Amino acid sequence: MKKKRKKKKKGKKEGKKKAMLLISQGIDSPVAGWLMKKKLDIIGLHFDNEVGSASKVKRLCKIIGVKKLYVVKHSSFITNIIEKINRRFTCVICKRMMYRITNKIAERENCSFLITGESLGQVASQTLDNLVVLDDASKLVVLRPLLSYDKEETIQIAKRIGTYSISTEANWRCKYLPKKPVTKAKLTAIKKQEERLDVNWLVEESVKGAVVVRIQ
C-alpha cells in the first residue's frame, strides 16, 4: 500500500511592514503615501503649523487610507531653531528635526521605514546634496516614491485620487523659509549649527506633546 503523504502546513502569511508617513497639507506627501499603501501599513505624522493644517491633513488621510495620525506642533522646535542657528540652514535643520521626531515615534509603533513626499529640486531642502544630509538624521530607511517625478506628474495623480482639491484650498507658504536657503549643505557645517541646539530635549518635548488622532 502506498503511504499517504503528509500535507505540509502552510506558514502564516506575513503582515505588511509598517512605515511612518511625513504628511503635510501639500500636494506631494499624500500622493507619496497613496503610492506606498499597497506595500506598507502606514501611520501618518503631521507637523501642525497652527493655521488649520491639521484639519486638512485628517481629510487627506481619510482619502489615502491612513487610519492613525500623530500631530506634533511645529512650534515645539522651529522657534528654537530660528533663534539660534544661521537662517540659511533653517530648512535643512528643520527637516532633520522632523526626521528625528518621526524616528522616535516610529519606535513606539514598530515602524521600519519613513516615507516622504520629497522629490529632487522641488524646494530648498530637496536638492541631492541636502537629501544626503537629511538621511543622516534618520535611523529608519527613508522611502521617496516621488523622487524622480516632476510636479505635473504628481499633480495628475493627486487629481486622480481626489487629494488635489484639498491640498490646493489655500496657497499656504512657510513663514520660516529664508531668502537664501542653502542648497548644497555640508554635514559638518550642519552639525556645527546643531551644536547650538539641545537637540535631544527638543525631540523629547515634541514627542511628549504629540496627539494621536484616529481617522474614521
C-alpha positions as CSV (number, residue, x, y, z in Angstrom):
1,M,0.0,0.0,0.0
2,K,1.1,3.5,-0.8
3,K,1.8,5.7,2.1
4,K,-0.2,8.9,2.2
5,R,2.0,11.9,2.1
6,K,1.5,14.3,4.9
7,K,0.5,17.7,3.8
8,K,2.9,20.4,4.8
9,K,1.4,23.1,7.0
10,K,1.4,26.4,5.3
11,G,3.1,29.1,7.3
12,K,1.1,32.2,8.3
13,K,1.1,34.9,5.8
14,E,3.3,37.8,6.9
15,G,1.6,41.1,7.5
16,K,2.7,44.3,5.9
17,K,5.7,46.1,7.4
18,K,4.9,49.4,9.0
19,A,6.0,52.9,7.9
20,M,5.7,56.5,9.2
21,L,4.5,58.9,6.5
22,L,5.5,62.6,7.0
23,I,2.3,64.1,5.7
24,S,1.6,67.8,5.1
25,Q,-1.3,69.7,3.7
26,G,0.5,70.0,0.3
27,I,0.2,68.0,-2.9
28,D,3.2,65.7,-2.7
29,S,3.2,63.8,0.6
30,P,-0.4,62.5,0.3
31,V,0.4,61.1,-3.1
32,A,3.6,59.5,-1.8
33,G,1.5,57.8,0.9
34,W,-1.1,56.6,-1.6
35,L,1.7,55.1,-3.8
36,M,3.1,53.1,-0.9
37,K,0.0,52.0,0.9
38,K,-0.3,48.7,-1.1
39,K,3.1,47.6,0.2
40,L,3.2,49.0,3.7
41,D,0.9,49.6,6.7
42,I,1.2,53.4,7.0
43,I,0.9,55.7,10.1
44,G,0.8,59.4,9.5
45,L,2.8,62.1,11.2
46,H,1.9,65.8,10.7
47,F,3.7,68.9,12.0
48,D,0.9,71.4,12.6
49,N,1.7,74.9,11.6
50,E,-1.2,76.3,13.6
51,V,-3.1,77.7,10.6
52,G,-5.6,74.9,10.2
53,S,-3.3,72.4,8.5
54,A,-4.2,69.5,10.8
55,S,-7.9,69.5,9.8
56,K,-6.9,69.4,6.1
57,V,-4.5,66.6,6.8
58,K,-7.1,64.5,8.5
59,R,-9.3,64.7,5.4
60,L,-6.3,63.8,3.2
61,C,-5.5,60.8,5.4
62,K,-9.1,59.6,5.1
63,I,-8.8,59.6,1.3
64,I,-5.5,57.8,1.1
65,G,-6.4,55.2,3.8
66,V,-4.3,56.3,6.7
67,K,-6.2,55.4,9.9
68,K,-3.8,56.7,12.5
69,L,-2.2,60.1,12.6
70,Y,0.2,61.8,15.0
71,V,0.0,65.6,15.2
72,V,3.1,67.4,16.5
73,K,3.2,71.2,17.0
74,H,5.7,72.7,14.6
75,S,6.3,75.5,17.1
76,S,7.7,72.9,19.6
77,F,11.1,73.2,17.9
78,I,11.1,75.7,15.0
79,T,11.2,78.8,17.2
80,N,14.3,77.5,18.9
81,I,15.9,76.9,15.5
82,I,15.1,80.4,14.2
83,E,16.6,82.0,17.3
84,K,19.9,80.0,17.4
85,I,21.1,79.0,14.0
86,N,22.2,80.7,10.8
87,R,19.0,81.4,8.9
88,R,20.4,79.9,5.7
89,F,20.3,76.4,7.3
90,T,16.7,76.7,8.5
91,C,15.1,74.3,6.0
92,V,17.6,71.5,6.3
93,I,17.8,71.6,10.1
94,C,14.0,71.9,10.5
95,K,13.6,68.8,8.3
96,R,16.3,66.9,10.2
97,M,14.4,67.6,13.4
98,M,11.3,66.3,11.7
99,Y,13.1,63.1,10.8
100,R,14.4,62.6,14.4
101,I,11.0,63.1,15.9
102,T,9.4,60.7,13.4
103,N,12.1,58.1,14.2
104,K,11.3,58.4,17.9
105,I,7.6,57.9,17.4
106,A,8.3,55.1,14.9
107,E,10.0,53.2,17.8
108,R,6.6,53.1,19.6
109,E,4.8,51.9,16.5
110,N,7.5,49.3,15.5
111,C,7.9,51.0,12.1
112,S,10.8,50.1,9.8
113,F,10.5,52.9,7.2
114,L,10.0,56.6,6.8
115,I,8.0,57.8,3.8
116,T,8.3,61.4,2.5
117,G,6.9,63.4,-0.5
118,E,10.4,64.7,-1.4
119,S,11.4,64.9,-5.0
120,L,14.6,66.3,-6.5
121,G,14.9,70.0,-6.8
122,Q,11.3,70.9,-5.8
123,V,12.2,73.1,-2.8
124,A,15.2,74.3,-0.9
125,S,15.7,71.2,1.3
126,Q,15.3,68.8,-1.6
127,T,18.5,69.1,-3.6
128,L,20.5,65.9,-3.9
129,D,23.2,67.3,-1.5
130,N,20.6,68.3,1.0
131,L,18.8,64.9,0.9
132,V,22.1,63.1,1.8
133,V,22.4,65.4,4.8
134,L,18.7,64.7,5.8
135,D,19.3,60.9,5.6
136,D,22.0,61.2,8.2
137,A,19.3,62.2,10.8
138,S,17.2,59.1,10.3
139,K,17.8,55.6,11.6
140,L,14.9,54.5,9.5
141,V,15.2,53.8,5.8
142,V,13.8,56.8,4.0
143,L,11.5,56.0,1.1
144,R,10.9,58.7,-1.5
145,P,8.4,57.3,-4.1
146,L,8.2,60.7,-5.8
147,L,12.0,61.2,-6.1
148,S,12.1,61.3,-9.9
149,Y,8.6,62.6,-10.6
150,D,8.1,66.1,-12.0
151,K,5.5,68.3,-10.4
152,E,2.9,67.8,-13.2
153,E,3.1,64.0,-12.8
154,T,2.4,64.3,-9.1
155,I,-0.5,66.8,-9.7
156,Q,-2.1,64.4,-12.1
157,I,-2.0,61.5,-9.6
158,A,-3.4,63.9,-6.9
159,K,-6.3,64.8,-9.1
160,R,-7.0,61.1,-9.9
161,I,-7.0,60.0,-6.2
162,G,-9.0,63.0,-5.0
163,T,-6.5,64.8,-2.8
164,Y,-5.6,67.7,-5.2
165,S,-8.6,69.9,-4.4
166,I,-8.0,69.7,-0.6
167,S,-4.3,70.4,-1.0
168,T,-4.9,73.5,-3.0
169,E,-7.7,75.0,-0.9
170,A,-5.3,77.6,0.4
171,N,-2.0,78.8,-1.0
172,W,0.0,78.5,2.3
173,R,3.7,79.3,2.4
174,C,6.0,78.6,5.2
175,K,6.8,81.8,7.0
176,Y,10.1,80.5,8.2
177,L,11.6,80.0,4.7
178,P,14.8,82.1,4.4
179,K,15.5,84.3,1.5
180,K,18.6,82.3,0.5
181,P,18.4,78.8,1.8
182,V,21.5,76.6,1.5
183,T,21.2,74.2,-1.5
184,K,24.4,72.3,-1.1
185,A,24.6,71.6,2.6
186,K,27.7,70.0,4.1
187,L,27.1,67.6,7.0
188,T,29.9,69.0,9.1
189,A,28.5,72.6,8.8
190,I,25.0,71.4,9.7
191,K,26.2,69.5,12.7
192,K,28.2,72.6,13.8
193,Q,25.0,74.6,13.7
194,E,23.1,71.9,15.6
195,E,25.5,72.2,18.5
196,R,23.8,75.4,19.3
197,L,20.6,73.5,20.0
198,D,19.6,71.0,22.7
199,V,18.5,68.5,20.0
200,N,17.6,65.6,22.3
201,W,15.5,67.8,24.6
202,L,13.6,69.3,21.6
203,V,12.9,65.9,20.2
204,E,11.7,64.6,23.6
205,E,9.4,67.6,24.2
206,S,8.0,67.4,20.7
207,V,7.2,63.7,21.1
208,K,5.7,64.3,24.5
209,G,3.3,66.8,23.1
210,A,2.2,64.6,20.2
211,V,-1.5,64.0,19.8
212,V,-2.9,60.8,18.3
213,V,-5.9,61.1,16.0
214,R,-7.9,58.2,14.8
215,I,-9.3,58.7,11.3
216,Q,-12.8,57.3,10.9
